[in-house]
Amino acid sequence: MDFQDRFFRSLFLGASALSALVTVAVLCFMVLLCLPVLKLDFIRHVLTAPWSPGQGQFGILPMMAGTICIAFLSLVISFPISLGCSFFIEILKPKGKGNLLKKLVQFMTAIPTVIYGFVGVFLLVPFIREIFAYGSGMCILSASLMLGLLISPTLILFFSQSFSRVPQSYLNAVDALGGTTWQKLYHVILPHAWKGMLTGIVLAFGRAMGDTLIALMISGNAVVMPSSLLDSARTLTAHIALIFAADFDSMEFKILFISGIVLYMMTSLGILFTRGLDRKGPA
């Protein structure tokens, strides 16, 4: 190994170590600031009670439920669309159209999140309100639809990259045997590409949970347990952005860091789950 290789290896190793150190430092910072809540054995109340500071209740359960509902539904909406687009781009490969769609998807990744939020407020929310004739239109369904559009480019690019790694000889063998396009997708492509697809799903789910603007602008921000897709809800990220706590010693201020830790743990569990599946060996 020459000097250049050693230099870049050390550089990348140092960057990785620095990233890990910053991540751990952020977690320690949040734990330190909410340590008084943990010492008071108040954590069970925080994770199960409703949010009503005027009555001494500081529970974040409604926000946890809103976060999971909106993020999961956005993933359910985005997954089939992203799978179809990726198959169109990498497998069907229509002349010119596949590359055009891929360029469009890459362009969508550069659109600021606030633009999606404005589109949701002025186009999607009135549409949902008129179609269902219920509520204000700022609800879980509206936020999930817009978040599904937001995370679709991430899924499409990951799925496309995973599909492109399937050996062409396998696809040619299916064609030689007279297999259909569906059989090619189900029996060859998905079994070989599922690990890369899973990584994209976890990253997209993490982005959906961590998004602030769309949830803040479209979900309605009601601090109650949602009972239907047309109910307003508040996510943890929107809750952190909305709560104004001028007193650093107040319970509201400390609960914000509990919310951050919960988000941190949700994302970490998804990553650990993906790593666990990846260690099972090649597909």
C-alpha positions in Angstrom: 0.0 0.0 0.0 1.6 3.3 -1.1 1.5 6.6 0.7 -1.5 7.9 -1.3 -3.6 4.9 -0.4 -2.7 5.1 3.2 -3.5 8.8 3.3 -7.0 8.5 1.8 -7.7 5.4 4.0 -6.7 7.4 7.1 -8.7 10.4 5.9 -11.9 8.4 5.3 -11.4 6.5 8.6 -11.0 9.8 10.4 -14.1 11.3 8.8 -16.1 8.2 9.8 -14.9 8.4 13.4 -15.7 12.1 13.6 -19.2 11.4 12.3 -19.8 8.7 14.9 -18.3 10.9 17.6 -20.6 13.8 16.7 -23.7 11.5 16.7 -22.8 10.1 20.1 -22.1 13.7 21.4 -25.6 14.8 20.2 -27.2 11.9 22.0 -25.2 12.6 25.2 -26.2 16.3 25.0 -29.9 15.5 24.8 -29.7 12.9 27.6 -27.8 15.4 29.8 -30.5 18.1 29.4 -33.4 15.8 30.1 -31.6 14.0 33.0 -33.8 15.7 35.6 -36.9 14.2 34.0 -35.3 10.8 34.1 -34.3 11.1 37.7 -37.8 12.0 38.8 -39.1 8.8 37.4 -41.3 10.9 35.1 -40.4 9.2 31.9 -43.4 6.7 32.0 -45.8 9.7 32.3 -44.1 11.4 29.4 -44.4 8.4 27.1 -48.0 7.6 28.0 -49.9 10.7 29.0 -51.5 13.4 26.8 -50.0 16.9 26.3 -51.7 19.5 28.5 -49.1 21.7 30.2 -51.9 23.8 31.9 -53.0 20.7 33.8 -49.5 19.5 34.5 -49.5 16.8 31.8 -46.5 16.7 29.5 -47.0 13.4 27.6 -45.8 13.0 24.0 -47.8 9.9 23.2 -50.1 11.8 20.7 -47.0 13.1 18.9 -45.3 9.7 18.8 -48.5 8.2 17.3 -48.7 11.0 14.8 -45.1 10.6 13.8 -45.4 6.8 13.2 -48.8 7.1 11.4 -47.7 9.8 9.0 -44.2 8.3 8.3 -45.5 4.7 7.8 -48.4 5.8 5.6 -46.1 7.9 3.5 -43.9 4.9 3.0 -46.9 2.7 2.0 -47.9 5.3 -0.5 -44.5 5.8 -1.9 -43.3 2.2 -2.1 -45.4 0.8 -5.1 -44.9 4.0 -7.1 -41.1 3.9 -6.5 -40.9 0.2 -7.3 -42.7 0.8 -10.6 -40.6 3.8 -11.6 -37.4 1.9 -10.8 -38.5 -1.1 -12.8 -39.4 1.2 -15.7 -36.0 2.9 -15.6 -33.7 0.0 -15.1 -35.4 -3.1 -16.6 -37.9 -2.0 -19.3 -35.6 0.8 -20.4 -37.8 2.4 -23.0 -35.7 4.4 -25.5 -35.2 7.9 -24.0 -38.1 7.8 -21.6 -36.2 5.9 -18.9 -33.4 8.3 -18.8 -35.8 11.3 -18.9 -37.6 9.9 -15.9 -34.4 9.3 -14.0 -33.2 12.9 -14.7 -36.6 14.1 -13.4 -36.2 12.1 -10.2 -32.7 13.4 -9.7 -34.1 16.9 -10.1 -36.8 16.3 -7.5 -34.1 15.6 -4.9 -32.9 19.2 -5.2 -36.3 20.8 -4.6 -36.5 22.4 -1.2 -38.9 20.8 1.3 -40.8 24.1 1.8 -41.8 24.0 -1.9 -43.5 20.6 -1.3 -45.2 22.2 1.8 -46.6 25.2 -0.2 -47.9 22.8 -2.9 -49.6 20.8 -0.2 -51.2 23.8 1.4 -52.6 25.4 -1.7 -53.3 22.4 -3.9 -53.5 19.1 -1.9 -55.3 20.3 1.3 -58.2 21.9 -0.6 -58.5 18.8 -2.8 -58.7 16.5 0.2 -61.2 18.8 2.0 -63.5 18.9 -1.0 -63.2 15.1 -1.8 -64.0 13.9 1.7 -66.0 16.9 2.9 -64.6 16.5 6.3 -62.4 18.7 8.5 -60.0 21.3 7.2 -58.0 19.0 4.9 -54.9 19.4 7.1 -54.7 15.8 8.3 -52.7 12.7 8.4 -53.7 11.7 4.8 -52.6 15.0 3.3 -49.3 15.0 5.2 -48.6 11.4 4.2 -49.4 12.0 0.5 -47.0 14.9 0.3 -44.3 13.1 2.4 -44.7 10.1 0.1 -43.9 12.4 -2.9 -41.0 13.8 -0.9 -39.3 10.4 -0.2 -40.1 8.9 -3.6 -36.9 10.1 -5.2 -34.8 8.5 -2.4 -36.6 5.2 -2.9 -36.4 5.3 -6.7 -32.7 6.0 -6.8 -31.9 3.2 -4.3 -34.2 0.8 -6.0 -32.8 1.6 -9.4 -29.2 1.2 -8.2 -30.1 -2.2 -6.6 -31.8 -3.4 -9.8 -28.8 -2.4 -11.9 -26.6 -4.7 -9.9 -28.5 -7.8 -10.9 -26.3 -9.7 -13.3 -27.5 -9.3 -16.9 -26.9 -13.0 -17.5 -29.7 -13.8 -15.1 -32.2 -11.5 -16.9 -31.1 -13.0 -20.3 -31.7 -16.5 -18.9 -35.3 -15.6 -18.0 -35.9 -14.2 -21.5 -34.4 -17.3 -23.0 -36.7 -19.5 -21.0 -39.7 -17.5 -22.1 -40.4 -15.9 -18.8 -42.7 -12.9 -18.4 -41.7 -9.5 -17.2 -43.5 -10.2 -13.9 -41.6 -13.4 -13.4 -38.4 -11.6 -14.1 -39.2 -9.1 -11.4 -40.5 -11.5 -8.8 -38.2 -14.5 -9.2 -34.9 -12.8 -10.2 -34.7 -9.1 -9.5 -36.3 -8.8 -6.1 -34.5 -11.7 -4.5 -31.1 -10.2 -5.6 -31.9 -6.6 -4.9 -33.8 -6.7 -1.6 -30.9 -5.7 0.6 -30.3 -2.4 -1.3 -34.0 -1.8 -1.4 -34.2 -2.3 2.4 -31.5 0.3 2.9 -33.5 2.7 0.8 -36.7 2.0 2.7 -35.0 2.6 6.1 -33.4 5.9 4.9 -36.7 7.1 3.4 -38.6 6.1 6.6 -36.0 8.0 8.6 -36.4 11.1 6.4 -40.2 10.9 6.7 -39.9 10.7 10.5 -37.4 13.5 10.6 -39.2 16.0 8.3 -40.4 19.1 10.0 -41.9 21.5 7.4 -44.4 19.3 5.7 -45.8 18.0 9.0 -45.8 21.5 10.4 -47.6 23.0 7.4 -50.1 20.2 6.4 -50.8 17.8 9.3 -53.0 20.2 11.3 -50.8 20.0 14.5 -53.6 18.8 16.8 -52.2 17.4 20.1 -54.7 14.5 20.3 -54.5 10.8 19.5 -55.6 10.4 15.9 -58.5 8.1 15.2 -58.7 8.3 11.4 -56.6 9.3 8.4 -58.7 12.5 8.1 -57.8 13.7 11.7 -55.3 16.3 12.3 -52.1 15.2 14.1 -48.8 16.5 15.3 -45.4 14.9 14.8 -42.5 15.0 17.2 -40.5 17.3 14.9 -43.4 19.7 14.5 -43.9 19.6 18.3 -40.2 20.5 18.9 -40.6 23.4 16.4 -43.8 24.7 17.8 -43.2 24.6 21.6 -41.8 27.9 22.9 -40.0 27.4 26.2 -38.3 30.6 27.3 -37.5 29.1 30.7 -34.7 26.6 30.3 -35.6 25.0 33.7 -39.2 24.5 32.7 -40.7 21.0 32.1 -41.7 22.0 28.5 -38.1 22.7 27.7 -36.8 19.4 29.0 -39.6 17.4 27.3 -38.3 18.7 23.9 -35.1 16.8 24.4 -37.1 13.7 25.4 -38.8 14.0 22.0 -35.4 14.3 20.3 -34.2 11.1 22.1 -37.3 9.2 21.0 -36.8 10.3 17.4 -33.1 9.3 17.7 -34.0 5.9 19.0 -36.6 5.2 16.3 -34.0 6.0 13.6 -31.3 4.0 15.3 -33.5 0.9 15.7 -34.3 1.0 11.9 -30.6 1.2 11.1 -29.7 -1.7 13.5 -32.5 -3.8 12.0 -31.1 -3.2 8.5 -27.5 -4.1 9.7 -28.8 -7.3 11.3 -30.5 -8.4 8.1 -27.4 -7.6 6.1 -25.2 -9.8 8.3 -27.2 -12.9 7.4 -25.2 -13.2 4.3 -25.6 -12.6 0.6 -29.1 -13.0 -1.0 
